[in-house]
């Protein structure tokens, strides 16, 4: 009871944590210079309550409520955060208090703004960047994103007195999760382990053509009872600077490292891959032993943009069909028709029929990066034609390419490294957000079942 009272006081106007001391701890306010204006709180009894209070993991739902308003008082709620490169992300929504002067986002629909309707987490997933085409990515999982939440009087997004404010930390490592940098042979990675000694189901986590080492998905999954190896494969440390060739032997070394780790449950491990990471993960499952289960998010069945090598075998990339690339009304390239079908260029088809892996494909039906639904269906046909288990395919209408952990804002368009310019990735904010919540649960259930 004392803890919850302190949490309310901490987020109300009674809190003695002024802007000066807050800035010393967390840096400049997102709503300050360069963002929305800051306000001195008006005299009010309004309190903004969050549950969990103070901090939570990024993939956890957050309960947001306001007390002490006038009956049916119109208010505007807004949220903002800055990423590690200083880009401001923000969202706002208009609400009306109930007859008791209370507002619970789990029960009250938004009346407009960045989103509308009953969306308890809309203030996070509907955030948009102040920099055009900027994707929200967490680069240092050892620090949280700091979210500012404010309640304003009235329905003007940039006006009305400030009634209450809260500061909330969204973390990427659950308490006790262990982060272990890995430099074993050629392998460059980070291993995330749950708090208690294992063994745990092991997963290799692969991202797309952006390169580098992204850890935020692996760190979150470690909090769910998995040993997860976030694996870099180019543009990181002493790894290759380009994607011209991909040698599966490197990934084999990573698989062997994870399988032999004393805190990893055997005999087989899992792979989680998105985009290019799905394509490379499919090649791993086709060529390598010891991969028991794999989840691919909007991956390809063909080599794209580079040749895949394993020992004396090669898979050449499918041809680019530049005449089929279109330009959207917003001026972005739409490249979804820009790759030759692997049914035409069969040498580019990854030999998935060799795999004994159990597969789950998570597919955004509005993916404009490439034909993810077509690829998943062709993999299913090839596996069944060779007497293998039919994979599970989950389709998400109006979801785009980057299906992330829950509550990441939609990245609808942006720079594509291989294309060399901005392309449309597809998706609509609300259905994409719903897809991310479901996909996150689906992949955890799948890995717990099969590993």
QUIVEN-V138839 format. One record per backbone hydrogen bond with DSSP energy under -1.0 kcal/mol. NH is the residue of the N-H (numbers start at 1). CO is the residue of the C=O. Records with the same first field share a line. If there is no record, write none. Layout:
NH = CO  CO
//
This chain:
5 = 1
6 = 2
7 = 3
8 = 4
9 = 5
10 = 6
11 = 7
15 = 12
18 = 16
22 = 18
23 = 19
24 = 20
25 = 21
26 = 22
27 = 23
32 = 29
35 = 32
42 = 162
47 = 67
49 = 65
51 = 63
55 = 53
56 = 169
58 = 171
60 = 57
63 = 51
65 = 49
66 = 103
67 = 47
69 = 101
72 = 98
73 = 70
75 = 95
76 = 152
77 = 93
78 = 150
79 = 91
80 = 148
81 = 89
83 = 87
86 = 83
89 = 81
90 = 128
91 = 79
93 = 77
94 = 112
95 = 75
97 = 73
98 = 102
101 = 98
103 = 66
105 = 64
107 = 104
108 = 104
110 = 117
111 = 94
114 = 92
117 = 110
119 = 117
122 = 119
124 = 121
125 = 121
126 = 122
127 = 124
128 = 90
130 = 88
134 = 131
143 = 140
145 = 170
147 = 168
148 = 80
149 = 166
150 = 78
151 = 164
152 = 76
153 = 161
154 = 74
159 = 156
163 = 151
164 = 151
166 = 149
168 = 147
169 = 54
170 = 145
171 = 56
177 = 174
178 = 193
180 = 191
182 = 189
184 = 187
187 = 184
189 = 182
190 = 230
191 = 180
192 = 228
193 = 178
200 = 263
203 = 227
204 = 270
205 = 229
206 = 272
211 = 208
212 = 234
219 = 215
220 = 216
221 = 217
222 = 218
224 = 221
225 = 222
226 = 221
227 = 201
228 = 192
229 = 203
230 = 190
231 = 205
232 = 188
235 = 240
239 = 236
246 = 307
248 = 309
250 = 247
252 = 248
253 = 249
254 = 250
255 = 251
256 = 252
257 = 253
258 = 254
259 = 255
260 = 256
261 = 258
264 = 261
265 = 200
269 = 290
270 = 202
271 = 293
272 = 204
273 = 295
274 = 206
275 = 297
277 = 274
279 = 275
280 = 276
281 = 277
282 = 278
283 = 279
284 = 280
285 = 281
286 = 282
287 = 283
288 = 284
292 = 269
293 = 269
294 = 358
295 = 271
296 = 360
297 = 273
298 = 362
303 = 348
307 = 244
308 = 315
309 = 246
310 = 313
313 = 310
315 = 308
318 = 303
321 = 338
324 = 321
325 = 322
326 = 334
328 = 332
331 = 328
333 = 422
334 = 326
338 = 335
340 = 319
344 = 341
345 = 341
346 = 344
348 = 345
349 = 346
350 = 301
352 = 350
354 = 351
355 = 352
358 = 292
360 = 294
361 = 392
362 = 296
363 = 394
365 = 396
366 = 399
367 = 364
368 = 425
372 = 370
375 = 371
376 = 372
377 = 373
378 = 374
379 = 375
380 = 376
381 = 377
382 = 378
383 = 379
384 = 380
385 = 381
387 = 384
388 = 383
392 = 359
394 = 361
396 = 363
399 = 396
401 = 425
403 = 401
408 = 405
414 = 423
416 = 421
420 = 416
423 = 414
424 = 333
425 = 412
426 = 412
428 = 398
432 = 428
433 = 429
434 = 430
435 = 431
436 = 432
437 = 433
438 = 434
439 = 435
440 = 436
441 = 437
442 = 438
443 = 439
444 = 440
445 = 441
446 = 442
447 = 443
448 = 444
449 = 445
450 = 446
451 = 447
//
